[in-house]
Amino acid sequence: MNPTPTPRYSLAAFDFDGTLADSLPWLRSVLTEAAGKFGFRAPDAEEVEQLRGHDVLHILKRLDISLWKAPALLAYMRQAQAAGGIGLFDGIGHALQTLHRGGLRLAVLSSNAEANVRAALGPALTPLISDFACGTDIFGKAAKMAHLLRHNGLPPQQAILIGDELRDIDAAREAGVASGAVAWGYNRADALAARHPDLLFNQVSDLAPSLLAPA
């Protein structure tokens, strides 16, 4: 008889874009239009790939995006995404269902709008998410994570923040929770590994076995 899996953490908070949702192709498609609207330099495909090895501050500086423009740019991207729609990575639905059945409380912590997240998850997956902490600014995830811990009455060591960017690892450490990094999103796997997250998921099918331990 196979042992019943138990969650390694009480709460797993997932980033959305690049972690649950395959947003990079969409981002590439709207980048030139956004650059013209907000007056920054649009990178070509080769430079986009180079930028995947760097954190968000480096990217903003490289593309001549001033910090004071970032909130308006983020709001514009949310609206554009709501109009276009984005799909989930293959296997994400199955992974979330497995984690939920295993007793892990699931949350989404994202700078994207909650309406966009719910639309992408759809009616089958949205009920699996206990908490939505959405609409943060690009540097606000640590505070949102701390709020999730207080809301659920959990100490930091019982939670993990999982994302696809270097800033997600930094936010997890600032909040005192474990950090999980996925290799299929924006930042490249080598850049993520160099930041030494607690867990590195190389493929979607790694999520459930890594987060649910045999009893």
C-alpha positions, 0 to 999 in steps of 0.5 A: 500500500502506498503511504499517504503523502503529507504536505511539507508546508502548511501554506504554498503561495504561488506567483502567477505570471511565469509560474502558473501562467505561460506569460512570456510569449504574451509579454514579448508580443506587447513589449514594443507597443508598451515601449512606445507608450511609456518611452522606454527602449524595446529589447529584441529577442536576443536581448530578452533572452539575455535579460532573463539572467538578471533581476528586475532592477537591472532590467529597468535600468537596461531598458531605461524604465524609471522607477516612477513609471513602473506602477503605471506600466504595471497597470497598463500590462494588467489591462492588456492581459485582461483583454488578451487572456493567458493560458496556464502551463501544461500540468499546472492544473493537475499539480494544483489538484494534487497539492490540494488533495494532499492537504496543502493550503494554496495561495496566489501572490501576484502583481497581476490583477485578481480578476486576471488570475481567476479568469486564467484558473477558471471554474475548476481551479479557482476554488482550490485557492484559499487566498488571493494576494494580488495587485501588489507592486513589483517590490511588494511581495514580502509584505503581502506574504507577511500578511498571508502568514498573519491571516492564516495564523502561521509562523514563517517556517510553515510556508513557502513562496514559489515563483519564477523570478529572482525577486521572488526568492528575495521576497521569500527571504525578506518574509522569512519563509522558504523559497521555491523557484521554477525553471520554466518562467522568466528568469533562467534556471542558472540565474535562479540556482545561483540565488540558492532557493530552498527548492528548485523545480525543473519541471511542473511535474516536480511540484507535487513530489517535492511539496508532498512527502510520504507519511 
